[in-house]
């Protein structure tokens, strides 16, 4: 059984994950608007992944006989100054999400909620990957430094990304 504090924090995290999904969909739209369809596809995959993250938390609350409370999703940015800006915003956002997950882990430690800690371990590992991916793209954009052909190649590379359902959802009924 979840404590009220943990249940409320997990519900807040569902909202944060849905906001993240909405943010990445907005970033995809921005990339489409500047002719970077490969980058747009990369963000569309991110959008789906964030929805998965919310679903994992939702399923967990239900499994622990908690109450899911869905809240309104705040507006997200819709414009960025450049390709570099959109990916720097991505990294900053992922760092914020990492901090939220860390706060959840700290709360579950204080609450002696070992089951939720076990579930959150996947999110901690996921955040390391998310931050690393964003930083790698930023490094590549900086290396390209405005070279049109390099940006074209990066756009093509990012467009090759495919969606894979999050492991905790594998085999679950959709």
CORQUIRA-V430175 format. One record per helix or strand. SS is the DSSP state (H for helix, E for strand). FROM is the first residue (numbers start at 1). TO is the last residue. If there is no record, write none. Layout:
SS,FROM,TO
SS,FROM,TO
This chain:
H,4,33
H,37,63
H,83,110
H,114,144
H,148,159
H,167,169
